[in-house]
Amino acid sequence: MCSGMFVVLGHHMKEGVMTIKNQYRDVTLQEISEGDIGRELRVAGWIENIRDHGGVSFVDLRDMYGVLQVVMRDTSLLDGLSKEMSVSIEGLIEKRDEETYNPRIPTGTIELEAHKVDVLGRVYKQLPFEIMTSKETREDVRLKYRYLDLRNQKVKDNIIFRSQVIAYLREKMTELGFLEIQTPILCASSPEGARDYIVPSRKYKGKFYALPQAPQQFKQLLMVSGFDKYFQIAPCFRDEDARADRSPGEFYQLDFEMSFATQEDVFAVGEEVLSAVFEKFAPEGAAVTKAPYPIISYRQAMLEFGTDKPDLRNPLRIIDLTDFFQTCTFKPFQGRTVRAIKVHAEMSKGFHEKLLKFATDMGMGGLGYLEVAEDLSYKGPIDKFIPEEKKGELRELAGLAVGDTIFFIADKEERAACYAGQLRTELGQKLDLMEKNAYRFCYINDFPMFERDPETKQIGFTHNPFSMPQGGLEALNTMDPLEVLAYQYDIVCNGVELSSGAVRNHDMEIMEKAFAIAGYDEETLKTKFGALYNAFQFGAPPHAGMAPGVDRMIMLLRGEENIREVIAFPMSGSAQDLMCGAPGDVTEQQLREVHIKVRA
């Protein structure tokens, strides 16, 4: 065969991998089996480990697909070799001695006796960390050398898994009749709830593009254009601080929109897609919520769970005892919202002390509680403040039984809800009440359309400015804006918000009124949302959609606590690309070309 030619080995296709036979390798490592014993093969990869057994040496060779033991009886072949070099090795496939079998790898019963080694890529510097234990290294070092970190099989597996999930999402959406359409990356800046990344224009002095926080306007314009069902695996860019479940800079979402659709139509698609993905990719034996998912209003969620991102694996629920305690003599509860959590579990004095510290650390003044004794009497610091004739009523309201402990939280309504939610989570985790190996989904809907800024006192949009208010124009004209609900909804799984969405406001009159309430005059509306404003003059259909987060979905499925573990090249928690050095300086010439002057 002439140099540079290659052939595709059709019989070397396993698990969707097509190997190209060339000068470096005949097969990939997962393709080799006991059926190849006696064959001369050339393989390629990285040296994971070298073991010298005196007179004979062993090399663990790793490629993307697997690991193979290479035996070197001619020890001169080892000359100049070191860990993490890329090499091509030619030799004979042999059966390993039974006592040396390695059941942890598919090739654990065979080995390659090396006859020839070609070094393809040398290691010129000392490795910054051991590849096999890179996850134990400081994150800033891992991210600086991410290309080495990705050689770690556990890290690499997350990225392979991510590719498989995204491929399945595409397959599923296409199967449901959705059309994949790419929307622009360079677009106009618009207020969508976070800071934009802006890009200066060279051609238009003093003008800027923005990177999309989401394809929101474009997907709505596609519906106006007559496309019935759109989706894309969309990159989104938001200048936000990092959290465990939020990567700074950019993230990806399964963005989809439907024409002539209601909230319930979107719910059905969300359920079908997410249930299918989680049932296919969740760990073996995991329980996944079956459709239809529970639907919980925002108000109910804040009352029962203290958050709009409830973890339904936790069986504890919050109850409201505000009215009850207005009839008692316990002054710290007077005139305040009182929430309570009932727990049936053994709790030591030490546990109560730790729980009190947890409560005070998050800002609570204290933590009242009662224990229900065998005779149904109460033990606890606030028992004496509850009139005897009211104790039966408390027992009935809270559903108390022998052995129960009930904790009380009292504060202004918003803080009481927040504290109760955090306490619920702490109790669920510390008492080991959480359902194991389960993915529990729910919808949160009926969000308030507007909220008042606590500092400026101005009314603004709570969630998404493009949402349809419940009750339409009449509600906007006649109701207190803070009482108006929107057709907005989230999907939550295990306490993580996976998706937000809404029935869109496609009616010009309603849109103008909604934005006027939020402080936008018609001219500002035309300027900020000119494309939608103009498009909605020409027969816009009702439409709705949502956008489950791909990164968060994969983080949950892989059981990772940090979202950066499922992204190939993530920014650090401080929004820096430590590997490539972004953000970085640019030249004075580059600044002049885009008419920018940097102020000291």
C-alpha positions as CSV (number, residue, x, y, z in Angstrom):
1,M,0.0,0.0,0.0
2,C,1.3,3.4,-0.9
3,S,2.3,5.8,1.9
4,G,-0.6,8.1,2.9
5,M,-3.3,5.8,1.8
6,F,-5.8,4.3,4.3
7,V,-8.6,1.9,4.4
8,V,-11.6,1.7,6.6
9,L,-11.7,-1.7,8.4
10,G,-15.4,-2.5,8.4
11,H,-14.9,-5.5,10.8
12,H,-13.4,-3.1,13.3
13,M,-16.5,-1.3,14.2
14,K,-17.7,-1.6,17.8
15,E,-19.9,0.6,19.9
16,G,-20.2,3.1,17.0
17,V,-16.4,3.5,16.6
18,M,-15.0,3.3,13.1
19,T,-11.2,2.7,13.1
20,I,-9.1,4.0,10.2
21,K,-6.1,1.7,9.6
22,N,-3.0,3.9,9.0
23,Q,0.7,4.1,9.9
24,Y,-0.1,4.7,13.6
25,R,-2.6,2.0,14.4
26,D,-4.6,-0.9,13.1
27,V,-7.3,-0.8,15.8
28,T,-8.4,1.1,18.8
29,L,-8.0,-0.6,22.2
30,Q,-11.6,-1.5,22.9
31,E,-11.7,-3.4,19.6
32,I,-9.1,-5.9,20.8
33,S,-10.2,-9.2,22.4
34,E,-9.2,-12.8,22.9
35,G,-10.2,-13.4,19.3
36,D,-7.0,-11.5,18.3
37,I,-4.6,-13.7,20.2
38,G,-1.7,-14.6,17.8
39,R,-2.3,-11.5,15.6
40,E,0.4,-8.8,14.9
41,L,-1.2,-5.5,15.6
42,R,-0.1,-1.8,15.8
43,V,-1.8,0.3,18.5
44,A,-1.4,3.9,19.6
45,G,-2.1,5.9,22.6
46,W,-0.5,7.4,25.8
47,I,1.7,5.7,28.3
48,E,-0.4,5.7,31.5
49,N,2.0,3.7,33.7
50,I,5.4,2.0,33.5
51,R,6.3,-1.0,35.8
52,D,9.8,-2.5,35.8
53,H,9.9,-6.1,37.0
54,G,13.6,-6.7,36.5
55,G,14.3,-8.1,33.0
56,V,10.8,-7.5,31.8
57,S,8.7,-4.3,31.9
58,F,5.1,-3.5,31.6
59,V,3.4,-0.5,30.1
60,D,-0.3,0.4,30.5
61,L,-1.2,2.0,27.1
62,R,-4.3,4.2,27.1
63,D,-6.3,5.6,24.2
64,M,-9.8,7.3,24.2
65,Y,-11.5,3.9,24.3
66,G,-9.6,1.7,26.7
67,V,-6.4,0.4,28.3
68,L,-4.1,-2.4,27.2
69,Q,-1.2,-3.9,29.0
70,V,2.0,-4.0,26.9
71,V,4.8,-6.3,27.9
72,M,8.4,-5.4,26.9
73,R,10.7,-8.4,27.2
74,D,13.3,-6.4,25.3
75,T,13.9,-3.7,27.9
76,S,15.8,-1.5,25.4
77,L,12.3,-0.6,24.0
78,L,11.8,1.4,27.2
79,D,14.7,3.7,26.5
80,G,13.6,7.3,26.5
81,L,10.0,6.5,27.3
82,S,8.1,8.3,30.1
83,K,4.5,8.6,31.3
84,E,2.0,10.4,29.1
85,M,4.1,10.2,25.9
86,S,2.1,9.4,22.9
87,V,3.4,6.3,21.2
88,S,2.7,3.7,18.5
89,I,3.5,0.2,19.4
90,E,3.7,-2.9,17.2
91,G,3.6,-6.4,18.6
92,L,1.9,-9.7,19.1
93,I,-1.4,-10.2,21.0
94,E,-0.9,-12.9,23.7
95,K,-3.0,-14.5,26.5
96,R,-2.0,-13.3,29.9
97,D,-1.1,-15.7,32.7
98,E,-4.4,-16.4,34.6
99,E,-3.0,-15.2,37.9
100,T,-2.3,-11.8,36.2
101,Y,-5.8,-11.2,34.9
102,N,-7.2,-7.7,35.4
103,P,-11.0,-7.9,35.7
104,R,-11.3,-4.1,35.9
105,I,-10.6,-3.7,32.1
106,P,-12.1,-5.4,29.1
107,T,-8.6,-6.4,27.8
108,G,-7.7,-7.8,31.2
109,T,-7.0,-11.3,29.9
110,I,-4.7,-10.4,27.1
111,E,-1.6,-8.3,26.5
112,L,0.6,-7.0,23.6
113,E,4.2,-8.2,23.4
114,A,6.0,-5.2,22.0
115,H,8.4,-5.6,19.1
116,K,8.7,-2.0,18.0
117,V,7.9,1.4,19.7
118,D,7.6,4.7,17.9
119,V,7.5,7.9,19.9
120,L,4.9,10.2,18.4
121,G,4.7,13.0,21.0
122,R,7.4,13.5,23.7
123,V,6.9,14.9,27.2
124,Y,9.3,17.9,27.5
125,K,8.2,19.2,30.9
126,Q,7.3,17.6,34.3
127,L,3.6,16.8,34.5
128,P,1.8,19.3,36.7
129,F,-0.2,16.4,38.3
130,E,-0.8,12.7,38.0
131,I,-3.4,12.1,35.3
132,M,-5.1,9.2,37.1
133,T,-5.7,11.3,40.2
134,S,-6.2,14.7,38.6
135,K,-9.6,15.2,40.2
136,E,-7.9,15.5,43.5
137,T,-5.8,18.4,42.3
138,R,-6.7,22.1,42.9
139,E,-9.3,23.3,40.4
140,D,-7.2,26.2,39.2
141,V,-4.3,23.8,38.3
142,R,-6.8,21.4,36.6
143,L,-8.3,24.1,34.5
144,K,-4.9,25.6,33.5
145,Y,-3.9,22.2,32.2
146,R,-7.4,21.1,31.2
147,Y,-6.1,19.1,28.2
148,L,-4.2,16.9,30.6
149,D,-7.1,16.7,33.1
150,L,-9.3,15.5,30.2
151,R,-7.0,12.5,29.8
152,N,-8.3,11.3,33.2
153,Q,-10.9,8.6,32.4
154,K,-13.5,9.9,34.8
155,V,-13.2,13.4,33.5
156,K,-13.3,12.2,29.9
157,D,-16.3,9.9,30.6
158,N,-18.3,13.0,31.6
159,I,-17.6,14.6,28.2
160,I,-18.4,11.4,26.3
161,F,-21.6,11.1,28.3
162,R,-22.5,14.7,27.5
163,S,-22.1,14.0,23.7
164,Q,-24.4,11.0,24.0
165,V,-27.1,13.0,25.9
166,I,-27.0,15.8,23.3
167,A,-27.2,13.4,20.4
168,Y,-30.2,11.7,22.1
169,L,-31.9,15.1,22.7
170,R,-31.5,15.9,19.0
171,E,-32.9,12.6,18.0
172,K,-35.9,12.9,20.4
173,M,-36.8,16.5,19.4
174,T,-36.6,15.6,15.7
175,E,-38.8,12.5,16.4
176,L,-41.4,14.9,17.9
177,G,-41.5,17.0,14.8
178,F,-39.2,19.9,15.9
179,L,-37.0,21.6,13.3
180,E,-33.4,22.4,14.4
181,I,-32.6,26.0,13.5
182,Q,-29.5,28.0,14.5
183,T,-30.0,31.6,15.7
184,P,-27.5,34.4,15.7
185,I,-24.6,34.8,18.2
186,L,-24.0,38.5,17.5
187,C,-27.3,40.3,18.2
188,A,-28.7,43.4,19.9
189,S,-28.5,44.0,23.6
190,S,-31.8,43.6,25.4
191,P,-32.8,43.4,29.1
192,E,-33.3,39.7,29.9
193,G,-32.4,39.6,33.6
194,A,-28.6,39.4,33.5
195,R,-25.7,41.4,32.2
196,D,-24.8,41.2,28.5
197,Y,-21.5,40.4,27.1
198,I,-21.0,43.2,24.6
199,V,-18.9,43.2,21.4
200,P,-17.8,46.5,19.8
201,S,-18.4,47.1,16.1
202,R,-15.5,48.1,13.9
203,K,-17.7,49.3,11.1
204,Y,-20.2,51.4,13.2
205,K,-18.4,53.7,15.6
206,G,-19.7,53.6,19.1
207,K,-22.1,50.7,18.4
208,F,-22.1,47.3,20.0
209,Y,-23.4,43.8,19.5
210,A,-24.3,41.6,22.4
211,L,-23.9,37.9,22.8
212,P,-27.4,36.3,23.4
213,Q,-28.5,35.6,26.9
214,A,-30.9,33.2,25.2
215,P,-32.3,32.9,21.7
216,Q,-35.6,34.4,23.1
217,Q,-36.5,37.0,20.5
218,F,-35.3,34.9,17.6
219,K,-37.3,31.8,18.5
220,Q,-40.4,34.0,18.9
221,L,-39.7,35.6,15.5
222,L,-39.4,32.1,14.0
223,M,-43.0,31.4,15.2
224,V,-44.1,34.6,13.6
225,S,-42.3,33.4,10.4
226,G,-44.6,30.4,10.3
227,F,-42.3,27.7,11.6
228,D,-44.4,25.4,13.8
229,K,-41.9,23.7,16.1
230,Y,-38.3,25.0,16.6
231,F,-35.4,23.7,18.7
232,Q,-31.7,24.1,19.1
233,I,-28.9,23.1,21.5
234,A,-28.3,26.8,22.1
235,P,-25.3,28.5,23.6
236,C,-26.2,31.3,26.0
237,F,-24.0,34.0,27.4
238,R,-24.6,35.8,30.7
239,D,-22.1,37.9,32.7
240,E,-23.1,36.3,36.0
241,D,-21.2,35.0,39.0
242,A,-20.5,31.3,39.3
243,R,-22.4,28.9,41.5
244,A,-22.1,25.1,41.9
245,D,-25.0,24.7,39.4
246,R,-24.1,27.7,37.2
247,S,-21.0,28.2,35.0
248,P,-20.0,31.8,34.5
249,G,-19.9,33.1,30.9
250,E,-21.7,30.6,28.9
251,F,-24.0,27.6,29.1
252,Y,-26.1,25.4,26.8
253,Q,-29.8,24.8,26.8
254,L,-32.3,22.7,24.9
255,D,-34.3,25.7,23.5
256,F,-37.6,25.0,22.0
257,E,-40.7,26.9,20.9
258,M,-44.2,25.8,19.6
259,S,-46.8,27.8,17.6
260,F,-50.5,27.5,18.4
261,A,-49.6,26.0,21.8
262,T,-50.7,26.3,25.4
263,Q,-48.9,25.8,28.6
264,E,-50.1,22.2,28.8
265,D,-48.8,21.5,25.3
266,V,-45.3,22.6,26.4
267,F,-45.6,20.6,29.7
268,A,-46.3,17.4,27.6
269,V,-43.2,17.9,25.5
270,G,-41.0,18.7,28.4
271,E,-42.2,15.6,30.3
272,E,-41.7,13.3,27.3
273,V,-38.2,14.5,26.5
274,L,-36.8,14.8,30.1
275,S,-38.4,11.5,31.2
276,A,-36.9,9.7,28.2
277,V,-33.5,11.2,28.7
278,F,-33.4,10.4,32.4
279,E,-34.8,6.9,32.0
280,K,-32.1,6.2,29.4
281,F,-29.1,7.8,31.1
282,A,-29.8,7.7,34.8
283,P,-27.8,5.3,36.9
284,E,-29.1,1.7,37.0
285,G,-32.1,1.3,39.3
286,A,-32.8,5.0,39.6
287,A,-36.4,6.1,40.0
288,V,-37.6,8.8,37.6
289,T,-40.9,10.7,37.9
290,K,-43.4,9.5,35.5
291,A,-45.5,11.9,33.4
292,P,-47.6,13.8,34.2
293,Y,-45.3,15.7,36.6
294,P,-46.7,17.3,39.7
295,I,-47.7,21.0,39.1
296,I,-47.1,23.2,42.1
297,S,-48.0,26.9,42.1
298,Y,-45.3,29.4,43.0
299,R,-47.3,30.5,46.1
300,Q,-47.8,26.8,47.2
301,A,-44.1,26.1,46.6
302,M,-43.0,29.0,48.8
303,L,-45.4,27.9,51.5
304,E,-44.7,24.1,51.5
305,F,-41.0,24.1,50.6
306,G,-39.7,27.6,51.3
307,T,-38.3,27.8,47.8
308,D,-39.5,27.8,44.2
309,K,-36.9,25.0,43.5
310,P,-38.3,22.2,45.8
311,D,-36.5,18.9,46.2
312,L,-39.3,16.4,46.2
313,R,-36.9,13.6,47.4
314,N,-37.3,15.2,50.9
315,P,-40.6,14.1,52.5
316,L,-40.7,17.0,54.9
317,R,-43.3,19.8,54.3
318,I,-43.7,23.2,55.8
319,I,-47.0,24.2,57.4
320,D,-48.3,27.7,58.1
321,L,-49.2,28.4,61.8
322,T,-49.4,32.2,61.6
323,D,-53.0,32.5,62.5
324,F,-52.7,29.9,65.4
325,F,-49.9,31.8,67.1
326,Q,-51.7,35.2,67.0
327,T,-54.0,33.7,69.7
328,C,-51.0,32.7,71.9
329,T,-49.0,34.7,74.4
330,F,-45.5,34.0,72.9
331,K,-44.5,37.5,71.9
332,P,-41.6,36.6,69.5
333,F,-44.3,35.1,67.3
334,Q,-46.8,37.9,67.5
335,G,-47.4,39.9,64.3
336,R,-45.0,37.6,62.4
337,T,-45.4,34.9,59.8
338,V,-44.9,31.5,61.6
339,R,-43.9,28.4,59.7
340,A,-43.3,25.0,61.1
341,I,-41.7,21.7,60.1
342,K,-42.8,18.3,61.7
343,V,-40.2,15.6,61.9
344,H,-40.5,12.0,63.2
345,A,-37.0,11.0,64.1
346,E,-34.7,10.4,67.1
347,M,-32.7,13.6,67.8
348,S,-30.0,13.9,70.4
349,K,-29.3,17.0,72.5
350,G,-26.1,17.4,70.4
351,F,-28.2,17.4,67.2
352,H,-30.5,20.1,68.6
353,E,-27.5,22.2,69.4
354,K,-26.0,21.8,65.9
355,L,-29.4,22.7,64.4
356,L,-29.7,25.8,66.6
357,K,-26.2,26.9,65.4
358,F,-27.3,26.3,61.8
359,A,-30.4,28.4,62.3
360,T,-28.5,31.3,64.0
361,D,-25.7,31.2,61.3
362,M,-28.2,31.8,58.6
363,G,-29.7,34.8,60.4
364,M,-32.5,33.4,62.6
365,G,-32.8,34.7,66.2
366,G,-33.4,31.2,67.6
367,L,-35.2,28.0,66.9
368,G,-38.3,27.1,68.9
369,Y,-39.4,23.5,69.0
370,L,-41.8,21.0,70.8
371,E,-41.5,17.3,71.3
372,V,-44.6,15.1,71.6
373,A,-44.4,12.8,74.6
374,E,-46.1,9.4,75.1
375,D,-49.1,11.0,76.7
376,L,-49.4,13.6,73.9
377,S,-48.1,16.3,76.1
378,Y,-45.4,18.7,74.8
379,K,-41.8,19.1,75.9
380,G,-39.9,22.2,74.8
381,P,-39.1,25.8,75.5
382,I,-42.3,27.3,74.2
383,D,-44.8,24.8,75.7
384,K,-45.7,27.2,78.5
385,F,-46.7,29.9,76.1
386,I,-49.4,27.7,74.5
387,P,-52.7,27.7,76.4
388,E,-53.9,24.3,77.5
389,E,-57.1,24.6,75.5
390,K,-55.1,25.3,72.3
391,K,-52.7,22.4,72.5
392,G,-55.2,20.0,70.9
393,E,-55.8,22.4,68.1
394,L,-52.0,22.6,67.4
395,R,-51.8,18.8,67.4
396,E,-54.6,18.7,64.8
397,L,-53.3,21.5,62.6
398,A,-49.8,20.1,62.4
399,G,-50.9,16.4,62.4
400,L,-48.7,15.6,65.4
401,A,-48.2,12.1,66.9
402,V,-46.2,10.5,69.6
403,G,-42.5,10.8,68.9
404,D,-42.8,13.9,66.6
405,T,-40.7,17.0,66.9
406,I,-42.0,20.2,65.5
407,F,-39.7,23.2,64.7
408,F,-41.0,26.8,64.4
409,I,-39.7,29.7,62.3
410,A,-41.0,33.2,62.8
411,D,-40.1,36.3,60.8
412,K,-41.4,38.6,58.0
413,E,-43.1,36.4,55.4
414,E,-40.3,36.3,52.8
415,R,-37.6,35.6,55.4
416,A,-39.7,33.0,57.2
417,A,-40.2,31.2,53.9
418,C,-36.5,31.3,53.2
419,Y,-35.4,30.1,56.6
420,A,-38.0,27.3,56.7
421,G,-36.8,26.1,53.3
422,Q,-33.2,26.0,54.4
423,L,-34.1,24.3,57.6
424,R,-36.2,21.7,55.7
425,T,-33.2,20.9,53.5
426,E,-30.9,20.6,56.5
427,L,-33.2,18.3,58.4
428,G,-33.8,16.1,55.3
429,Q,-30.0,15.7,54.7
430,K,-28.8,15.4,58.3
431,L,-31.5,12.9,59.3
432,D,-31.0,10.9,56.1
433,L,-34.6,11.3,55.0
434,M,-33.8,11.9,51.3
435,E,-35.0,9.4,48.8
436,K,-32.0,7.6,47.3
437,N,-31.1,7.1,43.6
438,A,-34.2,9.1,42.4
439,Y,-34.9,12.0,40.1
440,R,-38.1,13.8,41.2
441,F,-39.5,16.3,38.8
442,C,-42.2,18.9,39.1
443,Y,-43.5,22.0,37.4
444,I,-43.6,25.3,39.2
445,N,-46.1,27.7,37.6
446,D,-48.3,30.8,38.3
447,F,-45.3,33.1,39.0
448,P,-46.1,36.7,39.7
449,M,-45.8,38.8,36.6
450,F,-44.3,41.8,38.4
451,E,-42.3,42.6,41.5
452,R,-41.3,45.8,43.3
453,D,-37.6,46.5,43.6
454,P,-36.8,46.9,47.3
455,E,-34.3,49.7,46.8
456,T,-35.9,51.8,44.0
457,K,-39.5,50.8,44.8
458,Q,-40.1,50.6,41.0
459,I,-42.2,47.8,39.6
460,G,-40.4,45.5,37.2
461,F,-40.8,42.1,35.6
462,T,-40.3,39.1,37.9
463,H,-39.3,36.4,35.5
464,N,-39.6,36.9,31.8
465,P,-40.7,40.2,30.1
466,F,-42.2,38.3,27.1
467,S,-44.7,36.3,29.2
468,M,-48.4,36.4,28.7
469,P,-50.2,37.7,31.9
470,Q,-53.1,35.6,33.1
471,G,-56.3,37.4,32.4
472,G,-54.7,39.3,29.5
473,L,-55.3,43.0,29.0
474,E,-58.2,43.2,31.5
475,A,-56.0,41.9,34.3
476,L,-53.3,44.5,33.5
477,N,-55.9,47.3,33.4
478,T,-57.9,46.4,36.5
479,M,-55.7,44.5,39.0
480,D,-52.8,45.5,41.3
481,P,-49.8,44.7,39.2
482,L,-48.2,42.8,42.1
483,E,-51.3,40.5,42.1
484,V,-51.1,39.6,38.4
485,L,-49.9,36.1,37.6
486,A,-48.1,35.1,34.4
487,Y,-48.2,32.0,32.3
488,Q,-44.6,31.2,33.4
489,Y,-43.3,27.9,34.6
490,D,-40.1,26.1,35.6
491,I,-39.1,22.5,35.6
492,V,-37.4,21.5,38.8
493,C,-35.5,18.2,39.5
494,N,-34.0,17.3,42.9
495,G,-33.9,21.0,44.0
496,V,-32.3,22.2,40.8
497,E,-34.1,24.5,38.3
498,L,-33.7,22.7,35.0
499,S,-35.8,24.9,32.8
500,S,-37.8,28.0,32.7
501,G,-40.4,28.9,30.1
502,A,-43.6,30.7,29.4
503,V,-46.6,31.2,27.2
504,R,-45.4,34.3,25.2
505,N,-47.1,37.6,25.0
506,H,-47.9,37.9,21.2
507,D,-50.5,40.6,21.4
508,M,-49.2,44.2,20.8
509,E,-51.8,45.9,23.1
510,I,-51.0,43.5,26.0
511,M,-47.3,43.9,25.4
512,E,-47.4,47.7,25.4
513,K,-49.4,47.7,28.6
514,A,-47.2,45.2,30.4
515,F,-44.0,47.1,29.5
516,A,-45.6,50.4,30.5
517,I,-46.3,49.0,34.0
518,A,-42.6,48.0,34.2
519,G,-41.6,51.5,33.3
520,Y,-40.9,51.2,29.5
521,D,-42.6,53.7,27.3
522,E,-43.6,52.8,23.7
523,E,-40.5,54.4,22.3
524,T,-38.2,52.4,24.6
525,L,-40.1,49.2,23.7
526,K,-39.6,50.0,20.0
527,T,-35.9,50.6,20.5
528,K,-35.1,47.6,22.8
529,F,-37.4,45.1,21.2
530,G,-37.9,46.6,17.8
531,A,-37.9,43.3,15.9
532,L,-40.6,41.8,18.0
533,Y,-42.6,45.0,18.2
534,N,-42.6,45.2,14.4
535,A,-43.2,41.5,13.8
536,F,-46.2,41.4,16.1
537,Q,-47.9,43.9,13.8
538,F,-48.4,41.1,11.2
539,G,-50.5,38.3,12.6
540,A,-48.3,36.7,15.3
541,P,-49.6,33.3,16.4
542,P,-50.0,32.3,20.0
543,H,-46.8,30.5,21.0
544,A,-45.0,29.0,24.0
545,G,-41.8,27.2,24.9
546,M,-39.1,26.5,27.4
547,A,-35.4,25.7,27.6
548,P,-34.1,22.9,29.9
549,G,-30.4,23.5,30.8
550,V,-28.2,20.9,29.2
551,D,-25.2,21.4,31.6
552,R,-27.5,21.1,34.7
553,M,-29.2,18.0,33.2
554,I,-25.9,16.2,32.7
555,M,-24.6,17.4,36.1
556,L,-27.6,15.7,37.8
557,L,-27.3,12.5,35.7
558,R,-23.6,12.2,36.5
559,G,-24.0,12.9,40.2
560,E,-21.5,15.8,40.0
561,E,-21.8,18.6,42.6
562,N,-20.0,21.2,40.4
563,I,-21.3,22.0,36.9
564,R,-17.7,22.6,35.6
565,E,-17.1,18.8,35.8
566,V,-19.4,18.3,32.8
567,I,-18.0,21.0,30.6
568,A,-15.0,20.3,28.4
569,F,-13.4,23.7,28.8
570,P,-15.1,25.6,31.6
571,M,-14.2,29.0,33.0
572,S,-13.1,29.1,36.6
573,G,-15.4,30.2,39.3
574,S,-13.9,33.7,38.9
575,A,-14.9,33.7,35.2
576,Q,-11.4,33.2,33.8
577,D,-10.1,30.9,31.1
578,L,-7.0,29.9,33.0
579,M,-5.8,27.8,30.1
580,C,-5.9,30.4,27.3
581,G,-5.7,33.5,29.5
582,A,-9.1,35.1,28.9
583,P,-10.1,37.7,29.6
584,G,-6.8,39.2,28.4
585,D,-5.3,42.3,27.0
586,V,-5.6,43.4,23.4
587,T,-3.3,45.7,21.4
588,E,-3.8,49.4,21.0
589,Q,-4.3,48.8,17.3
590,Q,-7.2,46.4,18.0
591,L,-8.8,49.0,20.4
592,R,-8.5,51.8,17.8
593,E,-10.1,49.6,15.1
594,V,-13.3,49.3,17.2
595,H,-13.1,52.9,18.5
596,I,-12.5,51.9,22.1
597,K,-10.3,53.7,24.7
598,V,-9.6,51.9,28.0
599,R,-9.8,54.2,31.0
600,A,-7.4,53.6,33.9
